[in-house]
């Protein structure tokens, strides 16, 4: 059982992921949003691709980083600090950033650390990139830039985070269309408030 404070924190964290995924996850469908504990996960957002693809554009790779950082940023926005929950999210974001910088030519350099490998999938790319000062700095800069973008996005869309958080606290799990219904209702209510002020 979660304490009430943990429940609120986990719901806010997952709502942050879902809000960012909704805003930047072009071509992605939100399938499950939950605060039900599963194995090592305290909560989870399960998105899927709308169509099977083998390649990604730079903007799509950046969106993956942004979605990974959404939970941490939501915690900071609502509680003034982040907890220990984002550890796995930071691993995911770092791996995407490392691929962009050290292998795909999408991080400011066309040098591929994979050129030093005996084969395309040998060696530890993360270790190679992070032990190189310039490449590590590029990864950190990329992550910092994306976190700033996420902070702005979530600040402008607090109402969506709050609606998803409240729905998770009430129901514990939202599936498929339920996620979009909560988001659409939050946007409609925000639009009504905006119209009344004009």
N, C-alpha and C positions, 0 to 999 in steps of 0.2 A: 504494500500500500504506500502510495505517495503521501507526504504531508501536504496540507492545503497550499503551502507556499511552493513546494516542488511542483504540484499539479499546475499551478498558475504559471510558473516559470517554463515548464515543459510545453504547455499549451501555447504560450507566447512565442517560444522558440520555434515550434513547428508551424505556427501561423506566419512567422516571419519568412520561413522557407517557402511556404505556399504562396504568400503575397508576391515575393520576388519571382517565383516560377510563373505565376499568372501574368505578371507585368513584362517579363523579358523572355519567357520560355516559348518563343515562336516554334510551332510545330510539335509542342509537347502537350500531352493530356495529363491532367492531375487525376490519378486513379484512387489513391487512398491517402487520407490524412488522419493520423491517429496519435493518441497519447496512451494507448494500451502498450504495456511493456512487452517486448518480444526479444528473447535471448539477451544480447548485449545492448539493445536499443531501447531507450526510454520512451521514444516516440518516433514517428516516421512520416515522411512524405514520399509516396511512391508515384513518381511520374513515369510516363512511357512516351516513346516516340509515336507520332501519328502515322508515320510510314517508316519502313525499314530503310536505313541509309548507311553507307559505309564511309562517308566523308563528312566533315564539318567545316563550316566557314569560321573565320576568326571571331566574328560576332557571336557565333554559337558557342565557341569555346569560352569566351568571356562570360556569356550567360550562365554556363555551368559553374564558373567560379562565383559569380554573383549569387546564384541560388544556394551554393554551399555556404556562403557568408551570411545569408539572410537570417538564420537563427541567432547567430552571435550578435548581429547588429540590432535585431529586435529586442534581445535581452538588454543591451546597452541603452536603447531608446526608452524602454519602459522601466528599467530598474537602476539605471545609472552605471551598471557594470555587467559583465558577462560572468557566467559560472563555469563549471567544468564540462558542461554539455557539448560544446563545440569541438572537442578534440578530434573526433572522426571527420567532422566537416572540414577542419583545417588540413587534415591529411588529403582529403579529396581535392580541395582547392589548390593545394601545393602541387599535387601530382599533375593537374591540368596545366598550371602555370609552368612547371618544369618542362613538360612536353612542348609547350609553346615556345619557350626560350631555348631549350637545349636540343630540340629535334625537328620542329616543324617550320622554323623560320618565321614565327608569328609573334616574336617577342623583342624585336629590335635588332636582331642579328641573324645573318644567314648561316652562321657556323652551326654545324650539327655535331653534337657530342657523340652521336651514334657512328660517326665516321671512324672513331678510334676503336670501335667494337670489332670483334672477329666476325660477328654476324649481326643481322638487324635486331635481334632480340637478346643478345648476350650483354653482360655487364649490368650495372645498376645505374641507370640514367639519373635517378634522383641524387644518389651519392656523388656522381661525377659533376653534376651541375651545381649542387650546393657547396662543394668544396672549392669551386672556382669563384674567386671574389667578385669578378664582374658579372658572371652569370647569376650568382646568388643575389646580388644587388638588383639585377633586372627582375628576378622572380619576386623579390620583396616589393619593388616598385610597382610591379603589375598587381600584386595582391592588395597593396595599399590603395592604389588607384581604384580598383574595383570595390573595395570596402567603402571608400568615400562616395562612389556612385550609389551603392546600396543604401548607405545612410540617408542620402538625399531622397531616393525613391521611397524608402519606408517612412521618412518624416512626412512626405507629401501624401502618403496613403495609410496613415495610422488607423483610419476608420476600417480598412479592410482587415488589418491585423487584429483589431479589437473584436470585430464581428466573428472572424474565424476562431480566435481564442475563446470567446464566449460560447460559441457552438461546440467547440471541443470540450470545454469544461462541463457543458450540459450533456452531450451525447457520447463523448470519448472518441468517437470515430465518425468520419465523414467519408462517403464513398462516391466517386465519380460525379454524377450530376449534383449531388448534395453540396459539394465544395463550391461549384459554380453558382448555385442558388444563393448561398450565403454571401459570396462576393458580389453578385448582382444586386442583392437586396441592400448591402452596405453602400454600394455605389449610388443606388437610387435614393437612399436616405440622405447621403451626403449631397446629392444633387438638389434634393428638396430643401435642405438647410441652406444651401448656397442661394437658391432661387428666392427664399424668403428674405434674405438679407439685401437683395437688390432693390 
